[in-house]
Amino acid sequence: MNASTVQESIQIAGAEPAGWRGRLRRWRGSTSESIVPRLAGYALLAFILWLVVTTLIQPLVSRQATRTVLQAPVLLVTSPISGVVTHMTVRALDKVDAGAVVATVQNPTIDRDILTTLTTQRLALQSQVSQLANQLHASDEELQFVEQQVKLYRQASMAQTRDAWQIAQRQREVALTNVAEQELKVRHTSAMLDQGAVSPQAMDAAQAQLSTSRANAAVAEQAYAGLGKSVAIASQGAFVSSGSGTVFQTLVSRRETLAGSIERAQQDSTAVQKQLREVTALEDDERRRIDRLAAYEVRALQAGQVHTVLMPQGSFVPQGATLVRMVDCSRIEVVAVFAPRLAKRLNMGSMLTVTTDDSGLEVPARVTQLLPVAPDELQSSYIVPFPFAEQGSVYAVARIEPPSADPAVQRSLCAPGKVVSARLGA
C-alpha cells in the first residue's frame, strides 16, 4: 500500500487529517530503517569482492613490478690533493661537460724542496755559463793579440829574409865580378909570363887570388841560393828568421794553447747550456705543477648531472676524497622488483614498459641484468640504493631505450631514486 492509496482510504472513511498524517509518518520511518541495513550489506559484499580480486586474483594475472625506481651509474669527482675548497663551481642538478672545472682546491703547504733544488742547480749552471763566456771572451781577445803578434813577426821575418836575400844577391854579383876580374888578371899575367915580363911567382899569386875569388863566389852563390829558398818558404807563411825564433815559437805555442782552451771552453759551454736548458725545463714543469697543486682545478672526467655536492666551498678535503657525486644521464636504467611467479617469464633482453607517475610518460626498457640479490659492490656503482625485495623476488635491471632527445623527457627520467611503475611486456 502506497501513500496515495492510504490518503484515498482516509478521505473515503471520513477520518480526521491529523490521524492520517501520524500514520503516514510511522510508515515512512519503518521503510527507511529497513533500507540502511540493506545498503550496508551491499557495501560490505562489494568490499569483500574487491579484496578478493585485488589480493587473490589480480596478483595471479598481473605483470606489474612490485617496486620500481629510476637508476643511473654514479660518477665520482675526487680531489687528487688535500686542501681547502676555495671555489665550488657546480650545484645540485647542474649539467657538467667532460673536462669542465668542478672545484678549485688550494694547498698552501705543498712541498717545494724539488723546486728549490732545481732553482739552485739552474743558478749554478747560469753562473758556470757566465764564467765560461767570460773565459771564452778573454781567451779570444788574447788569441787575437797573439795572432797579430805572430803575423807581425812573420812579416818581419819575411822582410828580413828578403833583405838578406837581396844582400846575398849583390854579394854574389860582386863575387862573380871579382872572379871575372881575377880570371882576366890571370890571363894577362900568363901572357906577360910568356913574354918574360913577370916572374912565375907573380903568376902563382894571380892564380891564388883567382882561386880565392872563386871560393868566395861559391860561398856567395850558396848563400844566395839558401836565402832564395828561405824567401820562397817565407812567402808560404813560414817563419825563417833566426834572430827572434824563440819569441816566435813561444807565440805559436801560446796560440795553440789558447785555441785548444777555446775549443774545450766552447764544448763545455755547449754541454752546460744544454744541461741548463734541461734543468730550466724541469724547473718550469715543477713550478707549473706546484701552481696547479697550490690552486688545483678539479675537472670532471665524464659528462653528467650533479646529484650531490659533498664538499661545499670552504671545507677541507683530504687527498682522494669525493667532492661531487654525479649521474650519467646518458645511461638511465630502472631497477624493478618482480614477484617470484614472474621469474620464469623474465629473461635477458625482455622488454619492460616503464611509466612515470607524475606525467604518465611511458618508455620502453630492455632487461640487462637479473639478480636474486643486490650485492653491495653492485649497488655502490649506482647513485641510489636498490629497493627492498621480499624473499624469492627477482631484481631486473633494465636500460631505457632509446634515449629521448626531448629535454622534458630527459628531466623526467634523469631523476635517480624516483619511484615509477614497470610492467613486463607480453
Secondary structure, DSSP 4 states (H G I P E B T S, - for coil): --HHHHHHHHHHHT--HHHHHHHHHHHHHHHHHHHHHHHHHHHHHHHHHHHHIIIIIHHHH--B-SEEEEE-BEEEEE-SS-EEEEEE---TT-EE-TT-EEEEEE-TT---HHHHHHHHHHHHHHHHHHHHHHHHHHHHHHHHHHHHHHHHHHHHHHHHHHHHHHHHHHHHHHHHHHHHHHHHHHHHHHHHHHHTSS-HHHHHHHHHHHHHHHHHHHHHHHHHHHHHHHHHHHHTT----SSSHHHHHHHHHHHHHHHHHHHHHHHHHHHHHHHHHHHHHHHHHHHHHHHHHHEEEEE-SS-EEEEEESS-TT-EE-TT-EEEEEE-GGG-EEEEEE-GGGTTT--TT-EEEEEETTT--EEEEEEEEEESS--HHHHTTBSSPPPP--TT-EEEEEEE-SPP--HHHHHHH--TT-BEEEEE--
